Amino acid sequence: MAETQNAQLAVIIPANNETAYIGGCLDALLSRSAGARISIVVSANMCADNTVEIAQSYASAFEGRGDKLVVIDSPIAGKTAALTRAESHLDVVGLGALPRAYLDADVICSPDLINQIASALDTSTPRYATGVLRVKPARSRVTRAYARFWQELPFVKGGAVGAGFFAVNSAGRARWGCFPDIISDDTYVRLHFAPAERIEVEAPYDWPMIEGLAALIRVRRRQDAGVREIAQRYPHLMANEGKVRLGLGRFLAMAAKMPLACAVYVFVHVLTRMGRNSETWSRGR
């Protein structure tokens, strides 16, 4: 079957051993509100489970909606390499000019998100778009407390965070070439756009935070290493950060409102700074 010619948004899903998540991610896309058609590329990298087979089983369901789903199965590890393979596929099949969303396999999109993203990117002006990030309910008490405080940070409340889900239009994608081999692809993309070029639509998406103290510390170190790597390799991008800092007054107000959550957040922050930073990519959950 030929590629869907009237697709309005390409959705790229890098996947590494996502048996527990890929079905829910694709179910959410199938259940989206009517409107924009999509062309999905699941870019599996070095999967040793049933991720590929599960993803392939959804092809006919998407075809019934007028969409298209293809699965690339590669033995080569690495998220950014998986993104590049997916984009190369879009170019080969003539869909390289489409606006595109980058979606982690463990993220659940709300029904209206895709349509709102497609609408926000329907412009010749370079644009970056994402939805309202909602942290999935955590099982561990530590993660629940940490997430409660984290979600109130100015950077998160300020909008357009894009963790786990972000999208760009064709003019925006032209701002960089192939994805470099870096830790933080989401930060790298976001920083190619000034704050005024970044849009947060009203529709939410659900994003999981890693469970447990040790895992939180490991991921925080990876995130810090990712930002540091970009600052060292691409210092010009840091001018687009636009991150609102957490001042003392706001911190004290947040601490008074949720003392336990604040204590957990500070504890994780201190332990993160005390340990050895990771300079390699690691899973965010």
Secondary structure, DSSP 8 states (H G I E B T S, - for coil): ----TT--EEEEEEESS-TTTHHHHHHHHHTS-SS--EEEEEEEES--SSHHHHHHTTHHHHHHTT-EEEEEEES---HHHHHHHHHHHHHHTT-TTS-EEEE-TT-EE-TTHHHHHHHHT-SSS--EEEEEEEE---SSHHHHHHHHHHTTSHHHHTS---TTEEEE-HHHHTTS-S--S-S-HHHHHHTTS-GGGEEEEEEEEEE----SHHHHHHHHHHHHHHHHHHHHH-GGGGGG-------HHHHHHHHHH-HHHHHHHHHHHHHHHHS----S-----
